[in-house]
Amino acid sequence: MKVLKKEIVAGSAIQTFHFFIQWHLTERCNLSCRHCYQQKGKVREMTPEEIKAQIDGAADMFQAWEEEQGMTLSPSIHFTGGEPFLYDGLWDAVAHARDAGCRTAILTNGSLIRKEDARRAKTLGVSEIQISLEGPRDIHDKIRGKGSFAAALRGARILAENGQNVMANVTLSRLNADRIEETVETAKDAVFSSIGFSRLVPCGSGHDLLAQMLNPQEIRQAFSQILDLNGPDFEVSSGDPLATVLAGVKPAKGCSLALSGCSAGFSGVTVACDGTVMPCRRIGLAAGNLRKSSLRKIWATSRLLWRLRNRENYKGSCGRCILWPVCRGCRAVAYACSASQGRADLFADDPQCWLIDQEETPPAAKFP
C-alpha cells in the first residue's frame, strides 16, 4: 500500500482486495550492497517450469478466493532477486504471470537493463519496474559500490525512453536521511516517474547495521518530510506501516480487522528462489515450501501465518494500540532488532515507533 498524505478511514468501504507475491527468482547478484537482506550461499533455484507451475497454483488460489469469498481481488507478482535480470527465465515468468491474470512488477538494481529488456517489459505490460536508488551519486555508490549510480540511472533512462513506468526505491538510514529532498530531486532529474521510501531492516548481509537505523523521532521526521514532498506531478510515497499512521489512516469505528499496514500474514507473501514461502523476505522465517505444498495450502494452514493474524500474539504497545488494524508496526524491524538483543521476537514492539515514546497517554489512546 502506497501512502500519500491524506486522511483515509480503512474499513469504511472495501471494494477490492490487493494481494501481492514478492517472488525471488535468484539469489545471484552483481552487486554487494551494505544493507542487503539476502543471505550468502548457494541454493537450488526453482526452474522456469517449476515457477510457471506455481504461478498457475497461485492463480487458482486467487480465483477460489473470489468465488468462495465473493471478493474482487487485484493480485500482483513482483519479480526480484538477487538481481532478477541474471535469471534466464525472467521474461517467461513475467509472461506467464500476465497470462494468469496478475499485474507484474520487477525489482532490480537497474545495472543490467538493455534496450531489448525495456521493449519486452513494455510489450508484456509490466506495470512498474523499481530500481534501487539510495541517494545522490556519493551516497548511492557508498552503499552499493562505485559506478552503481551511473549504471542504475542508465537503466532507468533506457526504460523511460521506451515508455516504461520506473519507480525509484530508497532504503532509509543514517546514511541518507538528511538528504531526502536531494534524493527526490535526483530521481526527478533522472526520469523516474515516482519514488518510494522504506526502512532499513538489519538482517541478512546487513545484520550488523543497527547503528545506521534512525530513532523514533528521526523516523517520524523523515516520513513527515517524505509525505510533504509528494505532489501532483511526481509521486513521493511510502508503504511503511508508520507512514500509514502518519498520513492519517485510521480504522473505521468498531473495525478490528487488519486492513492495511504490515502485510506479513495478511496481504502479501514472499517466495524465495528455492520455493520457501515466508511472510516477508526480511523476516526470513519459513511458512512452508512450494516444492512440498501448494501456496493455497500454506496460506491457509501455516501456523506462522496464523500467528501473525492473531492480535493476541502482539505484545506491548503494538498489541494494545487502537491503530493495530492499520499498522501493527513493521514485523521485520521488530524481529531483527529483538534478535540483535538475543531474544528474537516476531511480536515485539516496533522499536522505531514514536508513539511508544510518548508516556503522557496510554498507547491505546494515541494518535499522531
MARGU-286550 format. One record per residue (C-alpha): residue in three letters; y, z, x. Coordinates in steps of 0.001 Angstrom, whole numbers, plus 500000, padded with zeros to 6 digits. Last residue first. Layout:
MARGU-286550
<pt residuo="Ala" v="Y" w="Z" u="X"/>
...
END
This chain:
MARGU-286550
<pt residuo="Pro" v="511306" w="515849" u="499985"/>
<pt residuo="Phe" v="509310" w="517589" u="497254"/>
<pt residuo="Lys" v="507692" w="520967" u="497496"/>
<pt residuo="Ala" v="506204" w="523020" u="494707"/>
<pt residuo="Ala" v="502541" w="523165" u="495744"/>
<pt residuo="Pro" v="503567" w="523794" u="499354"/>
<pt residuo="Pro" v="505108" w="527186" u="498436"/>
<pt residuo="Thr" v="508886" w="527429" u="498905"/>
<pt residuo="Glu" v="511029" w="528831" u="501744"/>
<pt residuo="Glu" v="508434" w="528121" u="504391"/>
<pt residuo="Gln" v="509200" w="524462" u="505040"/>
<pt residuo="Asp" v="507043" w="523404" u="507980"/>
<pt residuo="Ile" v="504243" w="522226" u="505692"/>
<pt residuo="Leu" v="506642" w="519781" u="504042"/>
<pt residuo="Trp" v="507301" w="518075" u="507393"/>
<pt residuo="Cys" v="503803" w="516565" u="507504"/>
<pt residuo="Gln" v="502863" w="515737" u="511099"/>
<pt residuo="Pro" v="499942" w="518174" u="511307"/>
<pt residuo="Asp" v="498154" w="516599" u="508306"/>
<pt residuo="Asp" v="496361" w="519679" u="507050"/>
<pt residuo="Ala" v="492633" w="519910" u="507729"/>
<pt residuo="Phe" v="490098" w="518027" u="505608"/>
<pt residuo="Leu" v="488447" w="515885" u="508289"/>
<pt residuo="Asp" v="488020" w="518909" u="510515"/>
<pt residuo="Ala" v="487175" w="518652" u="514214"/>
<pt residuo="Arg" v="487474" w="522164" u="515624"/>
<pt residuo="Gly" v="487884" w="521907" u="519404"/>
<pt residuo="Gln" v="491671" w="521681" u="519416"/>
<pt residuo="Ser" v="491595" w="517936" u="520090"/>
<pt residuo="Ala" v="489240" w="517634" u="517117"/>
<pt residuo="Ser" v="491924" w="519140" u="514858"/>
<pt residuo="Cys" v="494344" w="516459" u="516037"/>
<pt residuo="Ala" v="491899" w="513602" u="515542"/>
<pt residuo="Tyr" v="490748" w="514736" u="512090"/>
<pt residuo="Ala" v="494219" w="515395" u="510680"/>
<pt residuo="Val" v="495537" w="512123" u="512114"/>
<pt residuo="Ala" v="492607" w="510192" u="510636"/>
<pt residuo="Arg" v="492929" w="511961" u="507276"/>
<pt residuo="Cys" v="496546" w="510858" u="506957"/>
<pt residuo="Gly" v="498103" w="513156" u="504379"/>
<pt residuo="Arg" v="496611" w="513540" u="500907"/>
<pt residuo="Cys" v="499440" w="511287" u="499568"/>
<pt residuo="Val" v="499753" w="510023" u="496002"/>
<pt residuo="Pro" v="497239" w="512211" u="494151"/>
<pt residuo="Trp" v="497854" w="515128" u="496577"/>
<pt residuo="Leu" v="501578" w="515285" u="495757"/>
<pt residuo="Ile" v="501117" w="518538" u="493847"/>
<pt residuo="Cys" v="500174" w="520150" u="497171"/>
<pt residuo="Arg" v="497366" w="522698" u="497152"/>
<pt residuo="Gly" v="494748" w="520794" u="499179"/>
<pt residuo="Cys" v="497305" w="519403" u="501603"/>
<pt residuo="Ser" v="498816" w="522861" u="502152"/>
<pt residuo="Gly" v="495610" w="524477" u="503321"/>
<pt residuo="Lys" v="492289" w="522731" u="502949"/>
<pt residuo="Tyr" v="491024" w="519626" u="501199"/>
<pt residuo="Asn" v="487411" w="519976" u="500054"/>
<pt residuo="Glu" v="488398" w="520935" u="496505"/>
<pt residuo="Arg" v="490166" w="517585" u="496135"/>
<pt residuo="Asn" v="486864" w="515749" u="496010"/>
<pt residuo="Arg" v="487211" w="512062" u="496858"/>
<pt residuo="Leu" v="486877" w="512604" u="500615"/>
<pt residuo="Arg" v="483622" w="514491" u="500019"/>
<pt residuo="Trp" v="482362" w="511512" u="498048"/>
<pt residuo="Leu" v="482984" w="509209" u="500998"/>
<pt residuo="Leu" v="481064" w="511450" u="503392"/>
<pt residuo="Arg" v="478195" w="511961" u="500929"/>
<pt residuo="Ser" v="477746" w="508191" u="500721"/>
<pt residuo="Thr" v="476243" w="507239" u="497349"/>
<pt residuo="Ala" v="478516" w="504777" u="495537"/>
<pt residuo="Trp" v="480291" w="503188" u="498491"/>
<pt residuo="Ile" v="477056" w="503006" u="500487"/>
<pt residuo="Lys" v="475194" w="501452" u="497554"/>
<pt residuo="Arg" v="477877" w="498826" u="496981"/>
<pt residuo="Leu" v="478135" w="498083" u="500691"/>
<pt residuo="Ser" v="474429" w="497307" u="500760"/>
<pt residuo="Ser" v="472003" w="499244" u="502949"/>
<pt residuo="Lys" v="470279" w="499121" u="506325"/>
<pt residuo="Arg" v="472060" w="496368" u="508240"/>
<pt residuo="Leu" v="475180" w="497227" u="506267"/>
<pt residuo="Asn" v="475303" w="500662" u="507874"/>
<pt residuo="Gly" v="476233" w="504011" u="506330"/>
<pt residuo="Ala" v="479136" w="506426" u="505890"/>
<pt residuo="Ala" v="479704" w="506669" u="509632"/>
<pt residuo="Leu" v="482539" w="508753" u="511077"/>
<pt residuo="Gly" v="485053" w="506822" u="513220"/>
<pt residuo="Ile" v="488209" w="508347" u="511785"/>
<pt residuo="Arg" v="490494" w="505678" u="513211"/>
<pt residuo="Arg" v="488321" w="502960" u="511767"/>
<pt residuo="Cys" v="488684" w="504443" u="508294"/>
<pt residuo="Pro" v="486121" w="505463" u="505643"/>
<pt residuo="Met" v="483449" w="504010" u="507922"/>
<pt residuo="Val" v="480694" w="501435" u="507409"/>
<pt residuo="Thr" v="478637" w="500525" u="510483"/>
<pt residuo="Gly" v="477675" w="496845" u="510466"/>
<pt residuo="Asp" v="477632" w="496365" u="514245"/>
<pt residuo="Cys" v="481153" w="494860" u="514226"/>
<pt residuo="Ala" v="482553" w="497824" u="512326"/>
<pt residuo="Val" v="483162" w="497662" u="508572"/>
<pt residuo="Thr" v="486098" w="499746" u="507371"/>
<pt residuo="Val" v="486735" w="500864" u="503801"/>
<pt residuo="Gly" v="489523" w="500788" u="501270"/>
<pt residuo="Ser" v="490852" w="502183" u="498026"/>
<pt residuo="Phe" v="489404" w="505668" u="497649"/>
<pt residuo="Gly" v="487244" w="507145" u="500404"/>
<pt residuo="Ala" v="489927" w="506790" u="503048"/>
<pt residuo="Ser" v="492928" w="505028" u="501458"/>
<pt residuo="Cys" v="495498" w="507709" u="502290"/>
<pt residuo="Gly" v="498333" w="507498" u="499757"/>
<pt residuo="Ser" v="497909" w="505871" u="496374"/>
<pt residuo="Leu" v="496276" w="506591" u="493028"/>
<pt residuo="Ala" v="494125" w="509669" u="493611"/>
<pt residuo="Leu" v="493599" w="511014" u="490102"/>
<pt residuo="Ser" v="495140" w="514328" u="489038"/>
<pt residuo="Cys" v="497748" w="512977" u="486626"/>
<pt residuo="Gly" v="499345" w="515586" u="484362"/>
<pt residuo="Lys" v="502808" w="514105" u="484746"/>
<pt residuo="Ala" v="502621" w="510850" u="486681"/>
<pt residuo="Pro" v="502137" w="511292" u="490408"/>
<pt residuo="Lys" v="505260" w="510799" u="492512"/>
<pt residuo="Val" v="506391" w="508066" u="494915"/>
<pt residuo="Gly" v="509850" w="508941" u="496199"/>
<pt residuo="Ala" v="510000" w="506835" u="499346"/>
<pt residuo="Leu" v="509492" w="509970" u="501434"/>
<pt residuo="Val" v="506150" w="510603" u="499774"/>
<pt residuo="Thr" v="504896" w="507078" u="500413"/>
<pt residuo="Ala" v="506198" w="507285" u="503977"/>
<pt residuo="Leu" v="504000" w="510361" u="504371"/>
<pt residuo="Pro" v="500976" w="508416" u="503136"/>
<pt residuo="Asp" v="501592" w="505613" u="505667"/>
<pt residuo="Gly" v="501862" w="502143" u="504158"/>
<pt residuo="Ser" v="505096" w="501457" u="505988"/>
<pt residuo="Ser" v="507834" w="498935" u="505353"/>
<pt residuo="Val" v="510583" w="496662" u="506655"/>
<pt residuo="Glu" v="510847" w="493470" u="504599"/>
<pt residuo="Phe" v="513476" w="490994" u="505732"/>
<pt residuo="Asp" v="515897" w="489149" u="503445"/>
<pt residuo="Pro" v="516114" w="491652" u="500606"/>
<pt residuo="Gly" v="516349" w="494639" u="502940"/>
<pt residuo="Asn" v="514324" w="497434" u="504508"/>
<pt residuo="Leu" v="516225" w="499225" u="507252"/>
<pt residuo="Asp" v="516660" w="502374" u="505163"/>
<pt residuo="Leu" v="512880" w="502687" u="504746"/>
<pt residuo="Ile" v="512367" w="502521" u="508505"/>
<pt residuo="Gln" v="515151" w="505016" u="509179"/>
<pt residuo="Ser" v="513632" w="507504" u="506746"/>
<pt residuo="Phe" v="510215" w="506917" u="508293"/>
<pt residuo="Ala" v="511556" w="507749" u="511759"/>
<pt residuo="Gln" v="513488" w="510818" u="510613"/>
<pt residuo="Arg" v="510456" w="512181" u="508785"/>
<pt residuo="Ile" v="508250" w="511547" u="511805"/>
<pt residuo="Glu" v="510758" w="513296" u="514072"/>
<pt residuo="Gln" v="510825" w="516256" u="511685"/>
<pt residuo="Pro" v="507034" w="516504" u="511698"/>
<pt residuo="Asn" v="506573" w="516167" u="515498"/>
<pt residuo="Leu" v="506025" w="512745" u="517038"/>
<pt residuo="Met" v="502818" w="511943" u="518899"/>
<pt residuo="Gln" v="503025" w="510889" u="522560"/>
<pt residuo="Ala" v="501797" w="514274" u="523840"/>
<pt residuo="Leu" v="498592" w="513838" u="521850"/>
<pt residuo="Leu" v="497808" w="510675" u="523808"/>
<pt residuo="Asp" v="494455" w="511735" u="525308"/>
<pt residuo="His" v="492328" w="510164" u="522560"/>
<pt residuo="Gly" v="493866" w="506730" u="523162"/>
<pt residuo="Ser" v="490631" w="504982" u="524145"/>
<pt residuo="Gly" v="489134" w="506122" u="520850"/>
<pt residuo="Cys" v="491391" w="508608" u="519077"/>
<pt residuo="Pro" v="494975" w="509881" u="519226"/>
<pt residuo="Val" v="496270" w="508339" u="515983"/>
<pt residuo="Leu" v="499728" w="506800" u="516427"/>
<pt residuo="Arg" v="501457" w="506317" u="513104"/>
<pt residuo="Ser" v="502041" w="503062" u="511258"/>
<pt residuo="Phe" v="505007" w="500710" u="510898"/>
<pt residuo="Gly" v="505284" w="497355" u="509156"/>
<pt residuo="Ile" v="507411" w="494297" u="509892"/>
<pt residuo="Ser" v="508183" w="491170" u="507885"/>
<pt residuo="Ser" v="508539" w="487373" u="508199"/>
<pt residuo="Phe" v="508246" w="487313" u="511986"/>
<pt residuo="Val" v="510400" w="484559" u="513471"/>
<pt residuo="Ala" v="511017" w="486211" u="516880"/>
<pt residuo="Asp" v="514630" w="487082" u="516090"/>
<pt residuo="Lys" v="513567" w="489110" u="513079"/>
<pt residuo="Ala" v="510859" w="490919" u="515060"/>
<pt residuo="Thr" v="513288" w="491815" u="517841"/>
<pt residuo="Glu" v="515791" w="493040" u="515251"/>
<pt residuo="Val" v="513143" w="495360" u="513803"/>
<pt residuo="Thr" v="512279" w="496614" u="517289"/>
<pt residuo="Glu" v="515948" w="497296" u="518021"/>
<pt residuo="Glu" v="516170" w="499310" u="514810"/>
<pt residuo="Ile" v="513089" w="501323" u="515770"/>
<pt residuo="Arg" v="514161" w="502031" u="519326"/>
<pt residuo="Asp" v="514063" w="505842" u="519462"/>
<pt residuo="Ala" v="510529" w="505874" u="518059"/>
<pt residuo="Asn" v="509227" w="503516" u="520786"/>
<pt residuo="Leu" v="507434" w="505508" u="523495"/>
<pt residuo="Arg" v="507446" w="508744" u="521524"/>
<pt residuo="Ser" v="505001" w="507093" u="519138"/>
<pt residuo="Leu" v="504970" w="504711" u="516177"/>
<pt residuo="Thr" v="502403" w="501898" u="516123"/>
<pt residuo="Val" v="504131" w="498657" u="515095"/>
<pt residuo="Asn" v="502717" w="495715" u="513113"/>
<pt residuo="Ala" v="504704" w="492475" u="512986"/>
<pt residuo="Met" v="503892" w="490300" u="509985"/>
<pt residuo="Val" v="503411" w="486530" u="510054"/>
<pt residuo="Asn" v="503308" w="484312" u="506932"/>
<pt residuo="Gln" v="502160" w="480862" u="508055"/>
<pt residuo="Gly" v="504349" w="477796" u="507625"/>
<pt residuo="Asn" v="503031" w="475897" u="510638"/>
<pt residuo="Glu" v="506085" w="476705" u="512756"/>
<pt residuo="Ala" v="505583" w="480350" u="511788"/>
<pt residuo="Leu" v="502058" w="480391" u="513231"/>
<pt residuo="Ile" v="503053" w="478832" u="516540"/>
<pt residuo="Arg" v="506075" w="481138" u="516717"/>
<pt residuo="Ala" v="503932" w="484240" u="516213"/>
<pt residuo="Gly" v="501508" w="483162" u="518940"/>
<pt residuo="Arg" v="504339" w="482658" u="521427"/>
<pt residuo="Leu" v="505747" w="486020" u="520428"/>
<pt residuo="Ala" v="502446" w="487727" u="521222"/>
<pt residuo="Ala" v="502111" w="485945" u="524573"/>
<pt residuo="Ala" v="505652" w="486847" u="525622"/>
<pt residuo="Phe" v="505034" w="490495" u="524765"/>
<pt residuo="Ser" v="501613" w="490533" u="526480"/>
<pt residuo="Gly" v="503053" w="489448" u="529831"/>
<pt residuo="Lys" v="502552" w="492817" u="531489"/>
<pt residuo="Gly" v="500184" w="495082" u="529578"/>
<pt residuo="Arg" v="499858" w="496506" u="526094"/>
<pt residuo="Ile" v="501824" w="499763" u="526180"/>
<pt residuo="Lys" v="504319" w="499071" u="528962"/>
<pt residuo="Asp" v="504441" w="495408" u="527946"/>
<pt residuo="His" v="505531" w="496331" u="524428"/>
<pt residuo="Ile" v="508132" w="498833" u="525605"/>
<pt residuo="Asp" v="509767" w="496503" u="528125"/>
<pt residuo="Arg" v="509641" w="493460" u="525819"/>
<pt residuo="Pro" v="511186" w="495072" u="522745"/>
<pt residuo="Gly" v="508940" w="497177" u="520517"/>
<pt residuo="Glu" v="505227" w="497765" u="519976"/>
<pt residuo="Leu" v="504449" w="494450" u="518297"/>
<pt residuo="Ser" v="500915" w="493925" u="517016"/>
<pt residuo="Ile" v="500495" w="490639" u="515170"/>
<pt residuo="Gln" v="499536" w="490619" u="511507"/>
<pt residuo="Ile" v="498474" w="487342" u="509934"/>
<pt residuo="Glu" v="499024" w="487126" u="506199"/>
<pt residuo="Ser" v="497753" w="485401" u="503080"/>
<pt residuo="Val" v="495210" w="483197" u="504822"/>
<pt residuo="Gly" v="495068" w="480135" u="502577"/>
<pt residuo="Leu" v="492261" w="478291" u="504355"/>
<pt residuo="Thr" v="494519" w="475350" u="505203"/>
<pt residuo="Lys" v="497255" w="477623" u="506529"/>
<pt residuo="Ala" v="494867" w="479583" u="508722"/>
<pt residuo="Arg" v="493277" w="476353" u="509917"/>
<pt residuo="Arg" v="496634" w="474880" u="510916"/>
<pt residuo="Ala" v="497645" w="478030" u="512778"/>
<pt residuo="Asp" v="494317" w="478135" u="514597"/>
<pt residuo="Glu" v="494711" w="474495" u="515647"/>
<pt residuo="Lys" v="498155" w="475277" u="517033"/>
<pt residuo="Arg" v="496606" w="477949" u="519234"/>
<pt residuo="Ile" v="496555" w="481748" u="518912"/>
<pt residuo="Leu" v="495117" w="483627" u="521887"/>
<pt residuo="Ser" v="497963" w="486089" u="522520"/>
<pt residuo="Gly" v="498570" w="487144" u="518933"/>
<pt residuo="Asn" v="497394" w="490752" u="519308"/>
<pt residuo="Thr" v="495451" w="490232" u="516094"/>
<pt residuo="Leu" v="494990" w="491397" u="512510"/>
<pt residuo="Ile" v="493904" w="488563" u="510194"/>
<pt residuo="Ala" v="494368" w="488554" u="506425"/>
<pt residuo="Thr" v="492290" w="487289" u="503532"/>
<pt residuo="Arg" v="492504" w="487455" u="499753"/>
<pt residuo="Cys" v="489044" w="487601" u="498258"/>
<pt residuo="Gly" v="487463" w="485291" u="495683"/>
<pt residuo="Ala" v="484111" w="484634" u="497357"/>
<pt residuo="Asp" v="485368" w="481225" u="498510"/>
<pt residuo="Arg" v="488181" w="482991" u="500365"/>
<pt residuo="Ala" v="485723" w="485379" u="502005"/>
<pt residuo="His" v="483529" w="482471" u="503077"/>
<pt residuo="Ala" v="486474" w="480589" u="504557"/>
<pt residuo="Val" v="487606" w="483641" u="506520"/>
<pt residuo="Ala" v="484084" w="484309" u="507810"/>
<pt residuo="Asp" v="483611" w="480686" u="508887"/>
<pt residuo="Trp" v="487027" w="480866" u="510557"/>
<pt residuo="Leu" v="486121" w="483901" u="512619"/>
<pt residuo="Gly" v="482620" w="482786" u="513636"/>
<pt residuo="Asp" v="483338" w="482341" u="517328"/>
<pt residuo="Tyr" v="484738" w="485855" u="517758"/>
<pt residuo="Leu" v="487344" w="485997" u="520532"/>
<pt residuo="Phe" v="490082" w="485218" u="517997"/>
<pt residuo="Pro" v="489232" w="488516" u="516303"/>
<pt residuo="Glu" v="490525" w="490624" u="519224"/>
<pt residuo="Gly" v="488821" w="493959" u="519238"/>
<pt residuo="Gly" v="488578" w="493262" u="516338"/>
<pt residuo="Thr" v="490219" w="492114" u="513098"/>
<pt residuo="Phe" v="489530" w="490481" u="509757"/>
<pt residuo="His" v="491316" w="491940" u="506740"/>
<pt residuo="Ile" v="489358" w="491379" u="503540"/>
<pt residuo="Ser" v="491153" w="491582" u="500205"/>
<pt residuo="Pro" v="490189" w="492561" u="496688"/>
<pt residuo="Ser" v="492541" w="492490" u="493676"/>
<pt residuo="Leu" v="490563" w="494008" u="490803"/>
<pt residuo="Thr" v="491369" w="493988" u="487113"/>
<pt residuo="Met" v="489402" w="496774" u="485507"/>
<pt residuo="Gly" v="486905" w="496880" u="482648"/>
<pt residuo="Gln" v="484793" w="499422" u="484508"/>
<pt residuo="Glu" v="481428" w="497680" u="484277"/>
<pt residuo="Glu" v="482610" w="494068" u="484426"/>
<pt residuo="Glu" v="485386" w="494544" u="486972"/>
<pt residuo="Trp" v="483314" w="496882" u="489126"/>
<pt residuo="Ala" v="480347" w="494515" u="488987"/>
<pt residuo="Gln" v="482501" w="491617" u="490175"/>
<pt residuo="Phe" v="483796" w="493655" u="493103"/>
<pt residuo="Met" v="480287" w="494716" u="494090"/>
<pt residuo="Asp" v="479028" w="491127" u="493903"/>
<pt residuo="Ala" v="481923" w="490083" u="496162"/>
<pt residuo="Ala" v="480946" w="492805" u="498639"/>
<pt residuo="Gly" v="477380" w="491525" u="498720"/>
<pt residuo="Asp" v="478593" w="487972" u="499282"/>
<pt residuo="Ile" v="480726" w="489261" u="502162"/>
<pt residuo="Gln" v="477564" w="490922" u="503484"/>
<pt residuo="Ala" v="475701" w="487605" u="503526"/>
<pt residuo="Lys" v="478638" w="485925" u="505261"/>
<pt residuo="Ile" v="478681" w="488631" u="507920"/>
<pt residuo="Glu" v="474968" w="488366" u="508588"/>
<pt residuo="Glu" v="475272" w="484592" u="508940"/>
<pt residuo="Pro" v="478192" w="484919" u="511349"/>
<pt residuo="Thr" v="476095" w="487308" u="513460"/>
<pt residuo="Met" v="476793" w="491034" u="513435"/>
<pt residuo="Glu" v="477674" w="492376" u="516839"/>
<pt residuo="Arg" v="475185" w="494397" u="518844"/>
<pt residuo="Val" v="477377" w="496907" u="520666"/>
<pt residuo="Lys" v="478504" w="497219" u="524275"/>
<pt residuo="Gly" v="480821" w="500000" u="525390"/>
<pt residuo="Lys" v="484444" w="501134" u="525140"/>
<pt residuo="Gln" v="485555" w="502864" u="521973"/>
<pt residuo="Gln" v="488310" w="501169" u="519986"/>
<pt residuo="Tyr" v="491278" w="503282" u="518858"/>
<pt residuo="Cys" v="493664" w="501587" u="521290"/>
<pt residuo="His" v="496658" w="503697" u="522348"/>
<pt residuo="Arg" v="497037" w="502525" u="525938"/>
<pt residuo="Cys" v="496252" w="498901" u="525193"/>
<pt residuo="Ser" v="493618" w="497150" u="527299"/>
<pt residuo="Leu" v="493958" w="493455" u="526434"/>
<pt residuo="Asn" v="491517" w="490507" u="526244"/>
<pt residuo="Cys" v="489411" w="492209" u="523588"/>
<pt residuo="Arg" v="485739" w="492468" u="522670"/>
<pt residuo="Glu" v="484835" w="494993" u="519974"/>
<pt residuo="Thr" v="484002" w="492188" u="517559"/>
<pt residuo="Leu" v="484237" w="491151" u="513912"/>
<pt residuo="His" v="485947" w="494309" u="512715"/>
<pt residuo="Trp" v="486328" w="494030" u="508946"/>
<pt residuo="Gln" v="489025" w="496083" u="507258"/>
<pt residuo="Ile" v="487866" w="495911" u="503648"/>
<pt residuo="Phe" v="490525" w="496209" u="500979"/>
<pt residuo="Phe" v="490820" w="497324" u="497359"/>
<pt residuo="His" v="493802" w="496865" u="495048"/>
<pt residuo="Phe" v="493352" w="497996" u="491458"/>
<pt residuo="Thr" v="495499" w="496077" u="488998"/>
<pt residuo="Gln" v="497181" w="497271" u="485812"/>
<pt residuo="Ile" v="497736" w="500981" u="486369"/>
<pt residuo="Ala" v="500669" w="502151" u="484265"/>
<pt residuo="Ser" v="502056" w="505671" u="484717"/>
<pt residuo="Gly" v="499533" w="506545" u="487405"/>
<pt residuo="Ala" v="501992" w="506449" u="490264"/>
<pt residuo="Val" v="505625" w="507006" u="489333"/>
<pt residuo="Ile" v="507602" w="504905" u="491790"/>
<pt residuo="Glu" v="511022" w="505640" u="493221"/>
<pt residuo="Lys" v="512375" w="503019" u="495586"/>
<pt residuo="Lys" v="512481" w="502609" u="499338"/>
<pt residuo="Leu" v="509608" w="500272" u="500117"/>
<pt residuo="Val" v="506011" w="501339" u="500526"/>
<pt residuo="Lys" v="503293" w="498911" u="501497"/>
<pt residuo="Met" v="500000" w="500000" u="500000"/>
END
